[in-house]
C-alpha cells in the first residue's frame, strides 16, 4: 500500500514529470544592468495578438525588477546550453559575466546561440499564489535552426534522438 502523501508533494511530482522547455528570461533594471533567470514556466497565450506568459516566484530577488520592467526577452535554450541553464539558476553571481549576449534593438539583453528569442512588451502582471504571472506581447522573434532544451524529472538536456523515430 502506498503511503499517503500531501497534495503539495504530489503536485511537485506530477509537474516535475511534465516535460517542458527551458528558457532564460532577461531584462534590464532601472540602471540599465542586465538581469536574468532560468524559467521553465513558459507558455503561449494568444496568436492575435501574439502573446506569451511566464511566472516568477515571489522569493526571487529580481521579482521587483521584472514586475516593473516595460519589456523582457524570453531566450529559449538549446539542448547543449546546460551550463547557461545552471548559471542563470544560481544565486549571488554575475550571470552575464560568462555568457555571450548583446543588447537588442529593443534594448533588451539577448543571449547568443539560443533556439529562439521572443522580445516582449509587458502586457499584464497577475498575482497568483506564491508567483506573479507576466504576460508579454511579442514584439520580435528570432529563431535558429537548432533543437530546444527539454526539462523532465528535474533533468535537462537535448531532446533524445530517438524521440522523433
Legacy VTK file of the C-alpha trace (Angstrom):
# vtk DataFile Version 3.0
C-alpha trace
ASCII
DATASET POLYDATA
POINTS 165 float
0.000 0.000 0.000
1.310 3.457 -0.973
1.917 5.940 1.827
-0.393 8.909 1.978
1.369 11.912 0.535
0.349 15.530 0.849
-1.064 17.390 -2.156
1.894 19.768 -2.458
4.386 16.878 -2.694
2.159 15.057 -5.168
1.753 18.258 -7.198
5.558 18.671 -7.388
5.909 15.058 -8.548
3.278 15.499 -11.252
4.590 18.837 -12.527
8.218 17.638 -12.391
7.197 14.722 -14.593
5.596 17.001 -17.177
8.199 17.722 -19.891
8.798 21.388 -20.717
11.332 23.558 -22.432
13.841 25.756 -20.618
14.228 29.499 -21.011
16.236 32.349 -19.595
14.116 35.454 -19.188
16.078 38.716 -19.320
15.516 42.435 -18.886
17.418 45.463 -17.594
16.984 47.100 -14.220
16.494 50.848 -13.671
20.253 51.453 -14.002
20.479 49.526 -17.298
22.146 46.468 -15.738
21.121 43.162 -17.338
19.064 40.817 -15.147
18.057 37.248 -15.959
16.925 33.924 -14.539
16.220 30.364 -15.659
12.497 29.716 -16.177
10.537 26.672 -17.322
7.070 28.065 -16.533
6.593 29.497 -20.026
3.606 29.141 -22.372
1.855 30.541 -25.424
-1.255 32.642 -24.682
-2.568 34.144 -27.922
-1.972 34.243 -31.678
-3.827 37.519 -32.250
-2.105 39.435 -30.851
0.979 37.257 -30.278
1.277 36.824 -26.506
3.193 34.574 -24.096
3.319 34.140 -20.325
5.808 33.049 -17.715
5.811 33.096 -13.927
8.273 34.144 -11.243
8.390 33.019 -7.621
7.828 35.774 -5.046
11.040 34.736 -3.241
13.267 35.556 -6.243
15.486 38.599 -5.656
14.788 40.067 -9.126
10.985 39.909 -8.713
10.521 43.681 -8.492
12.807 44.291 -11.476
10.659 42.021 -13.677
7.346 43.281 -12.272
8.370 46.857 -13.103
10.020 46.128 -16.458
8.319 47.535 -19.542
9.935 44.812 -21.690
11.584 41.429 -21.331
13.113 38.765 -23.566
12.468 35.027 -23.416
15.602 33.198 -24.563
14.659 29.581 -25.341
17.722 27.414 -24.719
19.144 24.684 -26.940
19.913 21.204 -25.681
23.635 21.991 -25.432
23.236 25.065 -23.194
23.163 23.206 -19.847
25.869 25.437 -18.381
23.826 28.564 -19.123
20.754 26.957 -17.587
22.704 26.247 -14.374
24.386 29.673 -14.350
21.106 31.580 -14.569
19.591 29.350 -11.875
22.492 30.154 -9.496
22.451 32.813 -6.800
24.893 35.588 -5.910
26.896 35.546 -9.153
27.165 37.791 -12.201
25.120 35.616 -14.536
26.106 37.607 -17.637
29.861 37.536 -16.980
30.498 34.185 -18.703
27.694 34.457 -21.217
27.709 35.725 -24.796
24.944 38.289 -25.101
24.156 41.599 -26.733
21.737 44.456 -26.240
18.948 44.135 -28.821
17.211 46.775 -30.904
14.614 46.875 -28.083
17.427 47.485 -25.541
16.990 44.009 -24.023
19.770 41.566 -23.099
19.592 38.767 -25.679
21.639 35.590 -25.225
23.599 34.261 -28.211
23.174 30.860 -29.866
19.765 30.032 -28.386
16.977 28.123 -30.135
14.816 31.250 -30.219
14.304 34.661 -28.618
10.958 36.357 -28.132
11.270 40.036 -27.234
8.151 41.217 -25.457
6.427 44.287 -24.132
4.928 43.649 -20.701
1.162 43.493 -21.166
-0.031 42.476 -17.716
1.132 41.068 -14.388
-1.130 38.883 -12.276
-0.548 37.843 -8.668
-1.293 34.118 -8.321
-0.450 32.364 -5.054
3.297 32.477 -4.422
4.084 33.559 -8.016
3.490 36.502 -10.319
2.451 35.720 -13.881
3.856 38.058 -16.515
2.081 38.259 -19.840
4.012 39.733 -22.726
3.011 40.972 -26.147
5.603 39.680 -28.622
7.478 42.469 -30.431
10.096 40.384 -32.266
11.012 36.733 -32.796
14.375 35.262 -33.782
14.759 31.515 -34.392
17.819 29.394 -35.176
17.956 26.020 -36.904
18.530 24.126 -33.628
16.534 21.971 -31.224
15.314 23.356 -27.892
16.269 22.039 -24.464
13.970 19.574 -22.696
13.315 19.565 -18.926
11.898 16.402 -17.355
12.123 14.897 -13.846
14.467 17.644 -12.647
16.894 16.878 -15.503
17.549 18.880 -18.630
19.306 18.383 -21.929
18.789 17.804 -25.642
15.708 16.090 -26.997
16.643 12.387 -27.380
17.479 11.483 -30.992
15.070 8.533 -30.939
12.246 10.865 -29.860
11.400 11.592 -33.496
11.588 7.950 -34.621
LINES 1 166
165 0 1 2 3 4 5 6 7 8 9 10 11 12 13 14 15 16 17 18 19 20 21 22 23 24 25 26 27 28 29 30 31 32 33 34 35 36 37 38 39 40 41 42 43 44 45 46 47 48 49 50 51 52 53 54 55 56 57 58 59 60 61 62 63 64 65 66 67 68 69 70 71 72 73 74 75 76 77 78 79 80 81 82 83 84 85 86 87 88 89 90 91 92 93 94 95 96 97 98 99 100 101 102 103 104 105 106 107 108 109 110 111 112 113 114 115 116 117 118 119 120 121 122 123 124 125 126 127 128 129 130 131 132 133 134 135 136 137 138 139 140 141 142 143 144 145 146 147 148 149 150 151 152 153 154 155 156 157 158 159 160 161 162 163 164
